[in-house]
Amino acid sequence: MNGMTTQGKTVREGGQIGFFLLDILMITLLVVNLAWIVFDWLFEYELIRSYLYQIAPDFTDMYTATVHPRFILIDLMFVSVFLVEFFIRWAMAVYHRMYHRWFFFPFIHFYDLLGCIPVGGFRFLRLLRIISITYRLQKNGIIDLSDTALIRFIRKYYGILLEELSDRVTLNILSDIQREVRNGGPVVDRIVNEVVMPQRESLVEWMSHRIEKVANDNYDGYRDDIREYVQERINKAVDENEEFARLEQIPIFGSLVRNTIEKAIGDMVFSVINGIMQDLASERNRVLINEAADVLFDAILLKEEDTELNRLVVDTVDRSLEIVKQQVMVQQWKLRDLAEDEEDFRRRLREELMKTADDSDSYPDGSSTPNTGTTRAAGIKENR
């Protein structure tokens, strides 16, 4: 059993090596073929031929007489090799059941077939075959080009292109939604009915919790201020009331009665306010908040026309979308480039400072210039 497993593993490794060598061979042939196609295309121009004749007259005569007239025939030889490789991979894909149907392979790799057409621009589709083979080698871990300058360049500007395109699409979508909101479309109603209303219980719970927290955390610190404010307002109201002014006209007890009533009213009002705040800070406020929230949501869903409410909702949604559009318009790739440049500058600055510090430490007196006296003394000692 172990022998069969080892044998199967050896066969798989041999197959992988074979495909690796085939990929290397195909990339070499494709590069040679494309380079030759470009050279032959440039050879059509008299200026290029004259320049080549000055450099290598024998090669130019040979190419003009032998190779250039047989361009189609030689290209067909390359095409035949490419087609053989294509059918080999098709057969292997069918054998390993890489796709759901056997005929999926030519549709997925259509560029390989189109590149085999020996006509005009179709030949340059062979470049896509080079890219696909390179990607396959990279994916299988045979080669690693992820840290090369070319791949970093492609990845960077590919990301910039995708970001710019996605930003334009997003801005168009948001602008369409804004126009629909401004023109009275169903977006606002859908937001209320499909987003806000299903979250009614959660919103009510959040409102009740926040009111309870605010009442618990802040009321005790302002209790005395509230009492003084209530008493001040009542004193002012009593002073402006004519009935209380008549009480002071009662002999002996007039002022006492007035002050007693004034204090009693102040205590009752503050007692009511204090009780309300304590109720808000307790679990008993949940029923009140639930009822208030139900009334609020029902008011939003009223069929009657409420111009002011609609205007506020539309304005809120419109301004929110405008903020999102402004954020989308920020070119994040520029910010990333600036951050990378700043980090690179800091790294170079650290290296220079460390280099300067090392140079200073290398001299006997710690200065940035060598001590000539010490150096001369050392030389005399060495000569002795």
KEZA-777761 format. One record per residue (C-alpha): residue in three letters; x, y, z. Coordinates in steps of 0.25 Angstrom, whole numbers, plus 2048, in hexadecimal, padded with zeros to 3 digits. Last residue first. Layout:
BEGIN
+------+-----+-----+-----+
: resn :   x :   y :   z :
+------+-----+-----+-----+
:  ALA :   X :   Y :   Z :
...
+------+-----+-----+-----+
//
This chain:
BEGIN
+------+-----+-----+-----+
: resn :   x :   y :   z :
+------+-----+-----+-----+
:  ARG : 8ED : 8D2 : 841 :
:  ASN : 8E5 : 8D4 : 834 :
:  GLU : 8D8 : 8CF : 83B :
:  LYS : 8DA : 8D9 : 846 :
:  ILE : 8DC : 8E4 : 83C :
:  GLY : 8CF : 8E0 : 835 :
:  ALA : 8C7 : 8E0 : 842 :
:  ALA : 8CC : 8EE : 845 :
:  ARG : 8C8 : 8F3 : 837 :
:  THR : 8BA : 8ED : 839 :
:  THR : 8B8 : 8F3 : 847 :
:  GLY : 8BD : 901 : 842 :
:  THR : 8B4 : 900 : 835 :
:  ASN : 8A7 : 8FD : 83D :
:  PRO : 89D : 8F9 : 833 :
:  THR : 891 : 901 : 830 :
:  SER : 883 : 900 : 835 :
:  SER : 888 : 900 : 843 :
:  GLY : 887 : 8F4 : 84D :
:  ASP : 895 : 8F6 : 852 :
:  PRO : 89A : 8E9 : 84C :
:  TYR : 892 : 8E9 : 83F :
:  SER : 889 : 8DD : 83C :
:  ASP : 87E : 8E2 : 845 :
:  SER : 87C : 8EE : 83C :
:  ASP : 87B : 8E6 : 82F :
:  ASP : 871 : 8DD : 836 :
:  ALA : 868 : 8E9 : 83A :
:  THR : 868 : 8EE : 82C :
:  LYS : 864 : 8E1 : 827 :
:  MET : 859 : 8E0 : 831 :
:  LEU : 854 : 8EE : 82D :
:  GLU : 855 : 8EB : 81E :
:  GLU : 84D : 8DE : 820 :
:  ARG : 843 : 8E5 : 829 :
:  LEU : 841 : 8EF : 81E :
:  ARG : 83F : 8E5 : 813 :
:  ARG : 835 : 8DE : 81B :
:  ARG : 82D : 8EB : 81E :
:  PHE : 82D : 8EE : 80F :
:  ASP : 828 : 8E1 : 80C :
:  GLU : 81D : 8E2 : 816 :
:  GLU : 819 : 8F0 : 810 :
:  ASP : 819 : 8EB : 802 :
:  GLU : 811 : 8DF : 806 :
:  ALA : 807 : 8E8 : 80D :
:  LEU : 806 : 8F1 : 801 :
:  ASP : 804 : 8E5 : 7F8 :
:  ARG : 7F9 : 8E0 : 801 :
:  LEU : 7F2 : 8EE : 801 :
:  LYS : 7F3 : 8EE : 7F2 :
:  TRP : 7ED : 8E0 : 7F1 :
:  GLN : 7E1 : 8E5 : 7FA :
:  GLN : 7DC : 8EF : 7F0 :
:  VAL : 7D1 : 8F6 : 7F8 :
:  MET : 7C5 : 8F7 : 7EF :
:  VAL : 7BF : 8EB : 7F7 :
:  GLN : 7BF : 8F4 : 804 :
:  GLN : 7B9 : 8FF : 7FC :
:  LYS : 7AE : 8F6 : 7F7 :
:  VAL : 7AB : 8F1 : 805 :
:  ILE : 7A9 : 8FF : 80A :
:  GLU : 7A0 : 902 : 7FF :
:  LEU : 798 : 8F5 : 802 :
:  SER : 796 : 8FA : 810 :
:  ARG : 792 : 908 : 80B :
:  ASP : 787 : 902 : 802 :
:  VAL : 782 : 8F8 : 80D :
:  THR : 781 : 904 : 817 :
:  ASP : 77B : 90D : 80D :
:  VAL : 770 : 903 : 808 :
:  VAL : 76D : 900 : 817 :
:  LEU : 76C : 90E : 81B :
:  ARG : 763 : 912 : 80E :
:  ASN : 75A : 906 : 811 :
:  LEU : 758 : 90A : 81F :
:  GLU : 755 : 919 : 81B :
:  THR : 74B : 915 : 810 :
:  ASP : 743 : 90B : 818 :
:  GLU : 739 : 905 : 80E :
:  GLU : 730 : 8FB : 814 :
:  LYS : 734 : 8EC : 812 :
:  LEU : 739 : 8EB : 820 :
:  LEU : 746 : 8E3 : 821 :
:  ILE : 74F : 8ED : 828 :
:  ALA : 744 : 8F0 : 832 :
:  ASP : 742 : 8E1 : 835 :
:  PHE : 751 : 8E0 : 838 :
:  LEU : 750 : 8EC : 842 :
:  VAL : 744 : 8E7 : 849 :
:  ASP : 74A : 8D9 : 84A :
:  ALA : 757 : 8E0 : 850 :
:  ALA : 74F : 8E7 : 85A :
:  GLU : 747 : 8DB : 85F :
:  ASN : 754 : 8D3 : 860 :
:  ILE : 75B : 8DF : 867 :
:  LEU : 74F : 8DF : 872 :
:  VAL : 750 : 8D0 : 873 :
:  ARG : 75F : 8D0 : 875 :
:  ASN : 75F : 8DB : 880 :
:  ARG : 75C : 8D2 : 88B :
:  GLU : 76A : 8CC : 88A :
:  SER : 770 : 8D7 : 892 :
:  ALA : 777 : 8E4 : 88E :
:  LEU : 76B : 8EA : 888 :
:  ASP : 763 : 8E7 : 894 :
:  GLN : 76D : 8EE : 89C :
:  MET : 76D : 8FA : 893 :
:  ILE : 75E : 8FB : 894 :
:  GLY : 75E : 8FA : 8A3 :
:  ASN : 768 : 905 : 8A4 :
:  ILE : 75F : 90E : 89B :
:  VAL : 753 : 90B : 8A3 :
:  SER : 75A : 90D : 8B0 :
:  PHE : 760 : 91A : 8AA :
:  VAL : 752 : 91F : 8A7 :
:  MET : 74D : 91B : 8B5 :
:  ASP : 758 : 921 : 8BD :
:  GLY : 757 : 92E : 8B5 :
:  ILE : 748 : 92F : 8B7 :
:  ALA : 74A : 92C : 8C6 :
:  LYS : 755 : 937 : 8C7 :
:  GLU : 74C : 942 : 8C0 :
:  ILE : 740 : 93E : 8C9 :
:  THR : 749 : 93F : 8D6 :
:  ASN : 74F : 94C : 8D1 :
:  ARG : 741 : 952 : 8CE :
:  VAL : 73B : 94D : 8DB :
:  LEU : 747 : 953 : 8E3 :
:  SER : 746 : 960 : 8DC :
:  GLY : 737 : 962 : 8DF :
:  PHE : 737 : 95D : 8ED :
:  ILE : 739 : 96A : 8F5 :
:  PRO : 72E : 972 : 8ED :
:  ILE : 729 : 96C : 8E0 :
:  GLN : 72E : 976 : 8D5 :
:  GLU : 739 : 96C : 8D2 :
:  LEU : 72E : 963 : 8CC :
:  ARG : 72A : 96D : 8C2 :
:  ALA : 737 : 96C : 8BB :
:  PHE : 735 : 95D : 8BA :
:  GLU : 728 : 960 : 8B2 :
:  GLU : 72F : 96A : 8A9 :
:  ASN : 739 : 960 : 8A4 :
:  GLU : 746 : 966 : 89F :
:  ASP : 74E : 963 : 8AC :
:  VAL : 748 : 955 : 8AC :
:  ALA : 74D : 952 : 89E :
:  LYS : 75B : 957 : 8A1 :
:  ASN : 75B : 94F : 8AE :
:  ILE : 757 : 943 : 8A6 :
:  ARG : 762 : 945 : 89B :
:  GLU : 76C : 946 : 8A6 :
:  GLN : 768 : 93A : 8AE :
:  VAL : 768 : 932 : 8A1 :
:  TYR : 776 : 937 : 89E :
:  GLU : 77B : 934 : 8AC :
:  ARG : 775 : 926 : 8AC :
:  ILE : 77B : 923 : 89E :
:  ASP : 789 : 928 : 8A2 :
:  ASP : 788 : 91F : 8AF :
:  ARG : 785 : 913 : 8A6 :
:  TYR : 78F : 915 : 89C :
:  GLY : 79A : 90B : 8A0 :
:  ASP : 78F : 901 : 8A3 :
:  TYR : 789 : 902 : 896 :
:  ASN : 795 : 8FF : 88D :
:  ASP : 799 : 8F1 : 88E :
:  ASN : 78C : 8EA : 891 :
:  ALA : 783 : 8F3 : 888 :
:  VAL : 78D : 8F2 : 87D :
:  LYS : 78D : 8E3 : 87E :
:  GLU : 77E : 8E1 : 87F :
:  ILE : 77C : 8EA : 873 :
:  ARG : 787 : 8E2 : 86B :
:  HIS : 781 : 8D5 : 86F :
:  SER : 773 : 8D9 : 86B :
:  MET : 778 : 8DE : 85D :
:  TRP : 780 : 8D1 : 85B :
:  GLU : 774 : 8C8 : 85E :
:  VAL : 76B : 8D1 : 855 :
:  LEU : 775 : 8D0 : 84A :
:  SER : 776 : 8C1 : 84C :
:  GLU : 767 : 8BF : 84C :
:  ARG : 765 : 8C8 : 840 :
:  GLN : 770 : 8C1 : 837 :
:  PRO : 766 : 8BB : 82D :
:  MET : 760 : 8C9 : 82C :
:  VAL : 76D : 8D0 : 829 :
:  VAL : 773 : 8C8 : 81D :
:  GLU : 767 : 8C3 : 815 :
:  ASN : 75C : 8CD : 817 :
:  VAL : 764 : 8D9 : 81A :
:  ILE : 76F : 8D7 : 810 :
:  ARG : 764 : 8D2 : 806 :
:  ASP : 75C : 8DF : 808 :
:  VAL : 769 : 8E7 : 806 :
:  VAL : 76C : 8E0 : 7F9 :
:  PRO : 75E : 8E1 : 7F3 :
:  GLY : 762 : 8ED : 7EA :
:  GLY : 75E : 8FB : 7EE :
:  ASN : 767 : 902 : 7E4 :
:  ARG : 771 : 906 : 7EE :
:  VAL : 772 : 8F7 : 7F3 :
:  GLU : 773 : 8F2 : 7E4 :
:  ARG : 77E : 8FC : 7E1 :
:  GLN : 786 : 8F8 : 7ED :
:  ILE : 785 : 8EA : 7E9 :
:  ASP : 78A : 8ED : 7DB :
:  SER : 795 : 8F5 : 7E1 :
:  LEU : 799 : 8E9 : 7EA :
:  ILE : 799 : 8DF : 7DF :
:  ASN : 7A2 : 8E8 : 7D6 :
:  LEU : 7AB : 8EB : 7E2 :
:  THR : 7AD : 8DC : 7E4 :
:  VAL : 7B0 : 8D9 : 7D5 :
:  ARG : 7BA : 8E4 : 7D5 :
:  ASP : 7C0 : 8DF : 7E2 :
:  SER : 7C1 : 8D1 : 7DD :
:  LEU : 7C8 : 8D6 : 7D0 :
:  GLU : 7D2 : 8DE : 7D8 :
:  GLU : 7D5 : 8D3 : 7E2 :
:  LEU : 7D6 : 8C8 : 7D7 :
:  LEU : 7E0 : 8D1 : 7CF :
:  ILE : 7E8 : 8D4 : 7DC :
:  GLY : 7E9 : 8C5 : 7E0 :
:  TYR : 7EE : 8C2 : 7D2 :
:  TYR : 7F8 : 8CD : 7D3 :
:  LYS : 7FE : 8C7 : 7E0 :
:  ARG : 7FD : 8B9 : 7DC :
:  ILE : 803 : 8BB : 7CE :
:  PHE : 80F : 8C3 : 7D4 :
:  ARG : 811 : 8B9 : 7E0 :
:  ILE : 811 : 8AE : 7D5 :
:  LEU : 81B : 8B5 : 7CD :
:  ALA : 824 : 8B9 : 7D9 :
:  THR : 825 : 8AA : 7DD :
:  ASP : 81F : 8A6 : 7EB :
:  SER : 814 : 89E : 7E6 :
:  LEU : 81C : 897 : 7DB :
:  ASP : 81D : 889 : 7E2 :
:  ILE : 81F : 87D : 7DA :
:  ILE : 81B : 86F : 7DC :
:  GLY : 811 : 872 : 7E6 :
:  ASN : 805 : 86C : 7DF :
:  LYS : 7FF : 87A : 7DE :
:  GLN : 80B : 880 : 7D8 :
:  LEU : 80D : 875 : 7CE :
:  ARG : 7FE : 877 : 7CA :
:  TYR : 7FF : 886 : 7C9 :
:  THR : 80C : 885 : 7C0 :
:  ILE : 804 : 87B : 7B7 :
:  SER : 7F8 : 885 : 7B7 :
:  ILE : 801 : 891 : 7B4 :
:  ILE : 808 : 88A : 7A9 :
:  ARG : 7FB : 885 : 7A3 :
:  LEU : 7F6 : 893 : 7A3 :
:  LEU : 802 : 898 : 79B :
:  ARG : 7FD : 88E : 790 :
:  LEU : 7F2 : 898 : 78E :
:  PHE : 7FD : 89F : 786 :
:  ARG : 7FB : 896 : 77A :
:  PHE : 7EC : 899 : 779 :
:  GLY : 7F0 : 8A7 : 775 :
:  GLY : 7F3 : 8A4 : 767 :
:  VAL : 7F0 : 895 : 763 :
:  PRO : 7F6 : 888 : 766 :
:  ILE : 7EB : 884 : 76F :
:  CYS : 7F2 : 87D : 77B :
:  GLY : 7EF : 888 : 784 :
:  LEU : 7E0 : 886 : 783 :
:  LEU : 7E2 : 878 : 788 :
:  ASP : 7EA : 87C : 794 :
:  TYR : 7E0 : 888 : 796 :
:  PHE : 7D5 : 87E : 797 :
:  HIS : 7DA : 877 : 7A4 :
:  ILE : 7CD : 877 : 7AB :
:  PHE : 7C5 : 873 : 79F :
:  PRO : 7D0 : 869 : 79B :
:  PHE : 7CF : 862 : 7A9 :
:  PHE : 7C0 : 862 : 7AA :
:  PHE : 7BF : 856 : 7A0 :
:  TRP : 7C1 : 84B : 7AA :
:  ARG : 7B6 : 850 : 7B4 :
:  HIS : 7B7 : 854 : 7C2 :
:  TYR : 7C6 : 857 : 7C2 :
:  MET : 7D3 : 852 : 7C7 :
:  ARG : 7CE : 844 : 7C5 :
:  HIS : 7DD : 83E : 7C6 :
:  TYR : 7DC : 837 : 7B8 :
:  VAL : 7D4 : 842 : 7B2 :
:  ALA : 7DE : 84D : 7B7 :
:  MET : 7E9 : 844 : 7B2 :
:  ALA : 7E3 : 843 : 7A4 :
:  TRP : 7E1 : 852 : 7A3 :
:  ARG : 7EF : 854 : 7A8 :
:  ILE : 7F4 : 84A : 79D :
:  PHE : 7EB : 851 : 793 :
:  PHE : 7F1 : 85F : 796 :
:  GLU : 7FF : 85A : 795 :
:  VAL : 7FD : 854 : 787 :
:  LEU : 7F6 : 861 : 783 :
:  PHE : 802 : 869 : 788 :
:  VAL : 80C : 860 : 781 :
:  SER : 804 : 862 : 774 :
:  VAL : 803 : 871 : 776 :
:  PHE : 813 : 871 : 776 :
:  MET : 814 : 86A : 769 :
:  LEU : 809 : 873 : 763 :
:  ASP : 811 : 87F : 767 :
:  ILE : 81D : 879 : 75E :
:  LEU : 813 : 877 : 752 :
:  ILE : 80D : 885 : 754 :
:  PHE : 81B : 88C : 754 :
:  ARG : 821 : 884 : 749 :
:  PRO : 824 : 891 : 740 :
:  HIS : 82B : 897 : 74D :
:  VAL : 834 : 88B : 750 :
:  THR : 83C : 888 : 743 :
:  ALA : 83F : 894 : 73A :
:  THR : 83D : 89F : 743 :
:  TYR : 842 : 898 : 750 :
:  MET : 84F : 894 : 748 :
:  ASP : 851 : 8A1 : 742 :
:  THR : 84F : 8A8 : 750 :
:  PHE : 858 : 89E : 757 :
:  ASP : 863 : 8A0 : 74D :
:  PRO : 862 : 8AF : 74E :
:  ALA : 863 : 8B0 : 75D :
:  ILE : 864 : 8BE : 763 :
:  GLN : 862 : 8C7 : 756 :
:  TYR : 857 : 8BD : 751 :
:  LEU : 850 : 8BD : 75E :
:  TYR : 84E : 8CD : 75C :
:  SER : 84A : 8CB : 74E :
:  ARG : 840 : 8C1 : 752 :
:  ILE : 83A : 8C9 : 75D :
:  LEU : 839 : 8D5 : 754 :
:  GLU : 832 : 8CD : 749 :
:  TYR : 827 : 8C9 : 752 :
:  GLU : 822 : 8BA : 751 :
:  PHE : 82D : 8B6 : 75B :
:  LEU : 825 : 8BC : 766 :
:  TRP : 81A : 8B1 : 764 :
:  ASP : 825 : 8A6 : 763 :
:  PHE : 82B : 8AB : 770 :
:  VAL : 81D : 8AC : 777 :
:  ILE : 81A : 89E : 772 :
:  TRP : 828 : 899 : 776 :
:  ALA : 826 : 89E : 784 :
:  LEU : 818 : 897 : 785 :
:  ASN : 81E : 88A : 781 :
:  VAL : 82A : 88A : 78A :
:  VAL : 821 : 88E : 796 :
:  LEU : 817 : 883 : 792 :
:  LEU : 822 : 879 : 790 :
:  THR : 828 : 87C : 79D :
:  ILE : 81B : 87C : 7A5 :
:  MET : 817 : 86F : 79E :
:  LEU : 824 : 868 : 7A2 :
:  ILE : 823 : 86D : 7B1 :
:  ASP : 815 : 868 : 7B1 :
:  LEU : 818 : 85B : 7AC :
:  LEU : 824 : 859 : 7B6 :
:  PHE : 81A : 85C : 7C1 :
:  PHE : 810 : 853 : 7BB :
:  GLY : 81A : 848 : 7BB :
:  ILE : 81F : 84B : 7C9 :
:  GLN : 810 : 84A : 7CE :
:  GLY : 80E : 83D : 7C7 :
:  GLY : 81B : 837 : 7CE :
:  GLU : 816 : 83C : 7DB :
:  ARG : 809 : 835 : 7D9 :
:  VAL : 80F : 828 : 7D4 :
:  THR : 819 : 829 : 7E0 :
:  LYS : 80D : 82A : 7EA :
:  GLY : 806 : 81F : 7E3 :
:  GLN : 812 : 816 : 7E5 :
:  THR : 813 : 81A : 7F3 :
:  THR : 805 : 817 : 7F6 :
:  MET : 806 : 809 : 7EF :
:  GLY : 812 : 806 : 7F7 :
:  ASN : 80B : 80A : 804 :
:  MET : 800 : 800 : 800 :
+------+-----+-----+-----+
//
